[in-house]
Structure formats: C-alpha cells, structure tokens
Amino acid sequence: MQLVTVETAKLAIGCEISGPESGYPSILLHGWPDDARTWDGVLPVLHSAGLKTIVPSAESQSGRQAYPLGNLAANMWIWR
C-alpha cells in the first residue's frame, strides 16, 4: 500500500493506493464516520481482478467531523 496526498489548487486529500501498478484505477469512497478500513474486505478481490484501488480519506477533509459523501464525491471531480 502506498500512502499519498493528492493536492490541487483547491484541496488536499490523503489516499491509500494499492493493487497492481498497471491495474485499471478504481476510486472507492466512504462516508463519515467510516474510514479507509471500510474497504479492507473487498480489496483482495478487486486486486486479484486486476484493479488498482484508490481510497481517499474523507477524514483528511474534515478533521474527523461529519463530512458528507456528496461533498467528497464532488471533490473527486476537481481532480480531473
């Protein structure tokens, strides 16, 4: 697993990236109060199917306060 911070002019989001380096990227979002561990049960299946997973941390946006999933999804749009 690789821990990275993705920064744009508008925001910085901590992410966990894992799976095959050349795998098709798949972004897995979670809502509050969950965290990146929400996806631990499915990561091996996704990786064995050839997917690279990117799990942004909603907590990195909120300082451990409620951060609506819709806001996180909207912020993913900023990355493009």
C-alpha positions as CSV (number, residue, x, y, z in Angstrom):
1,M,0.0,0.0,0.0
2,Q,1.2,3.5,-0.9
3,L,0.0,6.5,1.2
4,V,-0.1,9.7,-0.8
5,T,-1.5,13.2,-0.5
6,V,-3.1,14.4,-3.7
7,E,-3.0,18.2,-3.8
8,T,-4.7,20.6,-6.2
9,A,-5.1,24.4,-6.1
10,K,-8.3,23.8,-4.1
11,L,-7.8,20.9,-1.8
12,A,-5.5,18.1,-0.4
13,I,-6.8,14.6,0.1
14,G,-4.9,11.7,1.7
15,C,-5.2,8.5,-0.2
16,E,-4.3,4.9,0.1
17,I,-3.3,3.3,-3.3
18,S,-2.9,-0.4,-3.6
19,G,-3.2,-3.3,-6.1
20,P,-1.4,-3.9,-9.4
21,E,0.7,-0.9,-10.6
22,S,-0.7,-1.2,-14.1
23,G,-4.2,-2.0,-13.0
24,Y,-7.3,-0.1,-14.0
25,P,-7.8,2.6,-11.3
26,S,-10.9,2.3,-9.2
27,I,-11.8,5.0,-6.6
28,L,-13.5,3.7,-3.5
29,L,-15.3,6.4,-1.5
30,H,-16.5,6.1,2.1
31,G,-18.7,8.3,4.2
32,W,-18.3,9.5,7.8
33,P,-17.8,8.0,10.3
34,D,-16.2,5.2,8.2
35,D,-12.6,5.3,7.1
36,A,-10.4,3.6,4.5
37,R,-10.6,0.3,6.5
38,T,-14.2,0.1,5.2
39,W,-12.9,-1.5,2.0
40,D,-10.4,-3.9,3.5
41,G,-12.7,-6.9,2.9
42,V,-13.1,-6.3,-0.8
43,L,-9.6,-5.0,-1.7
44,P,-8.1,-8.5,-2.2
45,V,-10.9,-9.4,-4.6
46,L,-10.5,-6.2,-6.6
47,H,-6.8,-6.5,-6.8
48,S,-7.0,-10.1,-7.9
49,A,-9.3,-8.9,-10.7
50,G,-6.6,-6.6,-11.8
51,L,-7.8,-3.3,-10.3
52,K,-5.7,-0.7,-8.7
53,T,-7.6,0.8,-5.8
54,I,-7.5,4.4,-4.7
55,V,-9.2,5.1,-1.4
56,P,-9.4,8.8,-0.5
57,S,-9.9,9.6,3.2
58,A,-12.9,11.7,4.0
59,E,-11.3,12.3,7.4
60,S,-8.5,14.2,5.8
61,Q,-11.1,16.7,4.6
62,S,-12.9,17.1,7.8
63,G,-10.6,16.7,10.8
64,R,-12.7,13.7,11.9
65,Q,-16.0,15.6,11.8
66,A,-19.0,14.7,9.7
67,Y,-18.1,15.2,6.0
68,P,-21.0,14.3,3.6
69,L,-20.2,11.7,1.0
70,G,-21.7,14.0,-1.6
71,N,-19.0,16.6,-0.8
72,L,-16.2,14.0,-1.2
73,A,-17.7,12.9,-4.5
74,A,-17.8,16.5,-5.7
75,N,-14.2,16.9,-4.7
76,M,-13.2,13.9,-6.7
77,W,-14.4,15.8,-9.8
78,I,-11.9,18.6,-9.0
79,W,-9.0,16.1,-9.5
80,R,-9.7,15.6,-13.2
